[in-house]
Amino acid sequence: MARDHEEFDPEAPEEREIGREMVDQSTGLGSVVAHLYRGEMDRAVNWRGRLDSTTNWAVTIISAILAYAFSSSDVAHTIILVGMATGVVFLLIESRRFRRYDIWRSRVRSMQENLFANALDPSEGIEQRDWRKQLSEDYRRPAVKMPLRNAVAHRLRRVYLPLLIGLLLVWLVRLSGESEPIVEAASVSGTPGWIVFTCVIAGYVCAFAIAFWPDAQASTETDSEVDRGDLGSDDE
């Protein structure tokens, strides 16, 4: 019979000694957990690789667009607008992948913080009192935990906002080289320049709002840990 969740107490002596069981030769729990952890780590690393490949493609394609934009004075400034749109597409793709990556990362991190750390040094106890129940529920009913807005905000801050800002500066420099005023030079296929200019600026304001809106910074991974490629805990 399945054990009633209401009776589960991770602070009970027989429950909180799970770390000790891992090194007890009389149980196979250590072997089972080791295989489980290895599998979850492999999934997290694979999804991390997908994130990196998306970023690499985004940087490569945007760099190629910029190189083409300045290859000749006859190239229209609209190619840089295409670069901006390309960056947004890659941002959405990478944000979706980041949400999936967070599923495996959070499981790995939960075992690291509450199981392995406690097994190595039980003096400080576990980080989350009900971590076993949470992990069990996650295996029974797996679901994406990170909202899309938080994922988009994270990838904007870490990768795409600097890229998009660079594109904006290059676009303005390109327009400043025209004989017309910057706003008028921004026209595209009969669309008045002020409309194009307003749309671009509005898009960047939205990007900054998404990236730095207070509650959108509640992510499950710290900036420093993302930079190192670690599987870390909460920051953004």
C-alpha positions as CSV (number, residue, x, y, z in Angstrom):
1,M,0.0,0.0,0.0
2,A,1.3,3.5,-0.9
3,R,2.4,5.5,2.1
4,D,0.1,8.4,3.1
5,H,1.8,11.7,2.3
6,E,0.4,13.2,5.4
7,E,2.4,10.7,7.6
8,F,5.7,11.5,5.9
9,D,8.1,13.4,8.1
10,P,11.5,14.0,6.5
11,E,12.8,15.1,9.9
12,A,12.0,11.8,11.5
13,P,15.3,9.9,12.4
14,E,14.5,7.0,10.1
15,E,13.8,9.4,7.2
16,R,16.6,12.0,7.5
17,E,19.2,9.2,7.6
18,I,18.8,8.5,3.9
19,G,22.3,9.9,3.4
20,R,23.7,7.3,5.8
21,E,21.9,4.5,3.8
22,M,23.8,5.4,0.7
23,V,27.0,4.0,2.2
24,D,25.4,1.1,4.0
25,Q,26.3,-2.2,2.2
26,S,23.1,-3.7,3.4
27,T,20.9,-1.7,1.0
28,G,20.8,-1.1,-2.7
29,L,19.5,2.5,-2.3
30,G,22.9,4.0,-2.9
31,S,23.2,2.2,-6.2
32,V,19.7,3.1,-7.3
33,V,20.2,6.8,-6.5
34,A,23.6,6.8,-8.2
35,H,22.0,5.6,-11.4
36,L,19.1,8.0,-11.1
37,Y,21.4,10.9,-10.5
38,R,23.6,9.9,-13.4
39,G,20.6,9.8,-15.7
40,E,19.3,13.2,-14.6
41,M,22.7,14.8,-14.9
42,D,23.0,13.4,-18.5
43,R,19.7,14.9,-19.4
44,A,20.6,18.3,-17.9
45,V,24.0,18.3,-19.7
46,N,22.3,17.5,-23.0
47,W,19.8,20.3,-22.7
48,R,22.5,22.6,-21.6
49,G,24.3,21.7,-24.9
50,R,21.1,22.6,-26.8
51,L,21.1,26.0,-25.2
52,D,24.7,26.6,-26.1
53,S,24.2,25.5,-29.7
54,T,21.2,27.9,-30.0
55,T,23.3,30.8,-28.7
56,N,26.2,29.9,-31.1
57,W,23.9,29.9,-34.1
58,A,22.3,33.3,-33.0
59,V,25.7,34.9,-32.7
60,T,27.0,33.4,-35.9
61,I,24.0,34.5,-38.0
62,I,23.8,38.0,-36.5
63,S,27.5,38.5,-37.1
64,A,27.1,37.4,-40.7
65,I,24.2,39.9,-41.1
66,L,26.3,42.7,-39.7
67,A,29.2,41.8,-41.9
68,Y,26.9,41.9,-45.0
69,A,25.4,45.2,-43.8
70,F,28.7,47.0,-44.0
71,S,30.1,45.2,-47.0
72,S,28.8,47.9,-49.3
73,S,27.2,51.3,-49.1
74,D,24.4,50.0,-51.4
75,V,23.1,47.5,-48.8
76,A,20.0,48.9,-47.2
77,H,19.7,49.4,-43.4
78,T,16.7,47.0,-43.4
79,I,19.1,44.0,-43.3
80,I,20.0,45.1,-39.7
81,L,16.2,45.1,-38.9
82,V,16.2,41.5,-40.2
83,G,19.1,40.8,-37.8
84,M,17.0,42.1,-34.9
85,A,14.0,39.9,-35.9
86,T,16.4,37.0,-36.2
87,G,17.6,37.6,-32.6
88,V,14.1,37.6,-31.3
89,V,13.3,34.3,-33.0
90,F,16.4,32.7,-31.5
91,L,15.5,34.2,-28.1
92,L,12.1,32.5,-28.1
93,I,13.6,29.2,-29.2
94,E,16.3,29.4,-26.5
95,S,13.8,30.4,-23.8
96,R,11.7,27.4,-24.6
97,R,14.7,25.1,-24.3
98,F,15.8,26.8,-21.1
99,R,12.4,25.9,-19.5
100,R,13.0,22.2,-20.4
101,Y,16.6,22.4,-19.1
102,D,15.3,23.7,-15.8
103,I,13.3,20.5,-15.3
104,W,16.4,18.3,-15.2
105,R,18.6,21.0,-13.5
106,S,16.2,21.4,-10.6
107,R,16.1,17.6,-10.0
108,V,19.9,17.4,-10.0
109,R,20.2,20.3,-7.8
110,S,17.7,19.0,-5.3
111,M,19.7,15.8,-4.9
112,Q,23.0,17.6,-4.7
113,E,21.7,20.0,-2.0
114,N,19.7,17.6,0.1
115,L,21.1,14.2,-0.4
116,F,24.8,14.2,-1.4
117,A,25.7,17.3,0.6
118,N,24.0,15.8,3.7
119,A,25.7,12.4,3.1
120,L,29.1,14.1,3.0
121,D,28.5,16.4,6.0
122,P,25.2,15.9,7.9
123,S,26.1,18.6,10.5
124,E,24.2,21.3,8.5
125,G,21.2,19.2,7.7
126,I,19.1,19.4,4.5
127,E,18.3,22.5,2.6
128,Q,14.6,21.8,1.9
129,R,12.6,20.0,4.5
130,D,10.2,18.3,2.1
131,W,12.6,17.8,-0.8
132,R,11.8,14.0,-1.0
133,K,8.1,14.6,-1.3
134,Q,8.7,17.4,-3.9
135,L,11.0,15.2,-6.0
136,S,8.5,12.3,-5.7
137,E,5.7,14.5,-7.0
138,D,7.9,15.7,-9.8
139,Y,8.5,12.2,-11.0
140,R,4.8,11.3,-10.7
141,R,3.5,14.4,-12.5
142,P,6.4,16.0,-14.4
143,A,5.7,19.5,-15.6
144,V,7.6,22.6,-16.7
145,K,8.0,24.8,-13.6
146,M,9.5,28.0,-15.0
147,P,7.1,30.5,-16.6
148,L,8.0,31.5,-20.1
149,R,8.3,35.2,-19.1
150,N,11.1,34.2,-16.6
151,A,12.9,32.1,-19.2
152,V,12.7,35.0,-21.7
153,A,14.0,37.4,-19.1
154,H,16.9,35.2,-18.1
155,R,18.0,34.7,-21.7
156,L,17.7,38.4,-22.4
157,R,19.9,39.3,-19.5
158,R,22.5,36.7,-20.1
159,V,22.7,36.7,-24.0
160,Y,20.3,38.5,-26.2
161,L,19.9,41.9,-24.7
162,P,23.6,42.7,-25.3
163,L,23.2,41.4,-28.9
164,L,20.1,43.4,-29.6
165,I,21.6,46.5,-28.1
166,G,24.6,46.1,-30.4
167,L,22.3,45.7,-33.4
168,L,20.5,48.9,-32.3
169,L,23.7,50.9,-32.1
170,V,24.9,49.6,-35.4
171,W,21.5,50.5,-37.0
172,L,21.8,54.0,-35.7
173,V,25.3,54.4,-37.0
174,R,24.2,53.1,-40.3
175,L,21.3,55.6,-40.5
176,S,23.6,58.4,-39.4
177,G,25.6,57.8,-42.6
178,E,22.7,58.6,-44.8
179,S,22.1,62.0,-46.3
180,E,18.7,62.4,-44.7
181,P,18.0,62.9,-41.0
182,I,18.1,59.6,-39.0
183,V,14.3,59.4,-38.5
184,E,13.5,59.9,-42.2
185,A,16.3,57.5,-43.2
186,A,14.6,54.8,-41.2
187,S,11.8,54.4,-43.8
188,V,11.2,50.9,-45.2
189,S,9.4,50.2,-48.4
190,G,7.2,53.3,-48.3
191,T,6.6,53.0,-44.5
192,P,7.5,56.4,-43.0
193,G,10.7,56.5,-41.0
194,W,9.0,57.7,-37.8
195,I,6.8,54.7,-37.7
196,V,9.7,52.3,-38.2
197,F,11.7,54.2,-35.6
198,T,8.9,54.2,-33.1
199,C,8.3,50.4,-33.5
200,V,12.0,49.6,-33.0
201,I,12.2,51.8,-29.9
202,A,9.0,50.3,-28.5
203,G,10.3,46.8,-29.0
204,Y,13.5,47.6,-27.1
205,V,11.5,49.2,-24.3
206,C,9.5,46.0,-24.0
207,A,12.6,43.9,-24.0
208,F,14.1,45.9,-21.1
209,A,10.8,45.8,-19.2
210,I,10.7,42.0,-19.6
211,A,14.3,41.5,-18.6
212,F,14.3,43.7,-15.5
213,W,10.7,43.6,-14.3
214,P,11.1,42.7,-10.6
215,D,9.0,39.5,-10.4
216,A,10.4,38.3,-13.7
217,Q,13.8,37.9,-12.2
218,A,12.7,35.1,-10.0
219,S,14.4,32.3,-11.8
220,T,15.9,29.0,-10.6
221,E,19.5,29.6,-11.6
222,T,22.0,32.2,-10.7
223,D,23.8,34.3,-13.3
224,S,27.2,33.2,-12.1
225,E,26.2,29.5,-12.2
226,V,24.9,29.9,-15.8
227,D,28.2,31.5,-16.8
228,R,30.2,28.6,-15.3
229,G,27.8,26.0,-16.7
230,D,27.1,24.7,-13.2
231,L,23.7,23.4,-12.0
232,G,22.9,25.9,-9.4
233,S,20.2,27.3,-7.2
234,D,18.0,30.3,-7.3
235,D,18.8,33.8,-8.4
236,E,17.0,35.4,-11.1
